[in-house]
């Protein structure tokens, strides 16, 4: 037979004490809200978005953008029949960018300041200059668009400065070193 004895002293206190420390219970209380997620600062997001936007703009510029070479050269005026021609000596490195029809600004050195304003013209011929002694020079003929017939008498033999503006080319070709791809006629 088993006899029932009274519980030892302090045994009731153990039943009244919680199973875990209060700190554990408090830590577990917040879990019903979910896990803690650390969010990067808003400034960092803005910086990353800005860098991405600049990168997209640079790629768009390279794909859609164009560059136009402007080549300064010198030569002299010649009378060719009933019209005036500027014959320009151009080094090979610069002549690679020039084709018939390119726009040219011509300025006469032998005229007064008022008359010496740059005048537009167009390239009519691009020829390798064999008389240059194999130095790789080209002879480019340019016909001015606005010169009057009276200029033919005054200008032949006079020096001329010119700025040749080639056709626009895609920027990605310039970046890849294809500056003269398909330009020789």
Protein Blocks (a to p, Z undefined) as FASTA:
>chain_A
ZZdddddehklmmmmpcfbdfklmmmmmmmmnopcdddddfklmmmmmmmmmmmmmmmmm
mmmmccddddddddddddehjaccddddddfklmmmpcehiacddddfkbcfklmpccdd
ddfbdcddfknoonopacdddddfkbcfklmmmmgopacddddddddddfklmmnopamg
okaZZ
